[in-house]
Amino acid sequence: MFTFKKHIYQGQYASFERDYTDIKLKKKVVGNIVEIRNGYYQVGFMVVKQDILEDKNPNCEWRWIFLAKTFSNEKEAREFVNFGYEKIIKKYNLYCLGD
């Protein structure tokens, strides 16, 4: 099961940054949920590249993928991700970013 951590920007320049939510697997970040436009949310995951040059960047061993489905609120996105937990971890080789 995935866990989540919400990041809310505060301070003088907070209006220029979008809040986002980390998606975690075993306390390591594997993706995020971010508002993309007018209250719609998108889910992205970090996946290990099969070929280091598949995105023409040899300096990084992972890349972002985004689900085509968008959500009307963050709660709906969280529920969708946890409902599809088994399928997601079977289909994608998730890259764990953490300590």
BELHURA-V217637 format. One record per residue. SS is DSSP state (H for helix, E for strand, L for the rest). OMEGA is omega as a letter, one per 30 degrees, with the letter a starting at -180 (* if undefined). BURIAL is + if it has 24 or more other C-alpha atoms within 12 Angstrom, else -. Layout:
SS_OMEGA_BURIAL + SS_OMEGA_BURIAL
//
This chain:
L_l_- + L_l_+ + E_a_- + E_l_+ + E_a_- + E_l_- + E_l_- + L_l_- + L_l_- + L_l_- + L_a_- + L_a_- + L_a_- + H_a_- + H_l_- + H_a_- + L_l_- + L_l_- + L_l_- + E_a_+ + E_l_+ + E_l_+ + E_a_+ + E_l_+ + E_a_+ + L_l_- + L_l_- + E_a_- + E_l_+ + E_a_+ + E_l_+ + E_l_+ + E_a_+ + E_l_+ + E_a_+ + E_l_- + E_l_- + L_l_- + L_l_- + E_a_- + E_l_+ + E_l_+ + E_l_+ + E_l_+ + E_l_+ + E_a_+ + E_l_+ + E_l_+ + L_l_- + L_l_- + L_a_- + L_a_- + L_a_- + L_l_- + L_l_- + L_l_- + L_a_- + L_a_- + L_a_- + L_a_- + L_l_- + E_l_+ + E_l_+ + E_l_- + E_a_+ + E_l_- + E_a_- + E_a_- + E_l_- + E_a_+ + E_a_+ + L_l_- + L_a_- + H_a_+ + H_l_- + H_l_- + H_l_+ + H_a_+ + H_l_- + H_a_+ + H_a_+ + H_l_- + H_a_- + L_a_- + H_a_- + H_a_- + H_a_- + H_a_+ + H_l_- + H_a_- + H_a_- + L_l_+ + L_a_- + E_l_+ + L_a_+ + L_l_+ + E_a_- + L_a_- + L_*_-
//
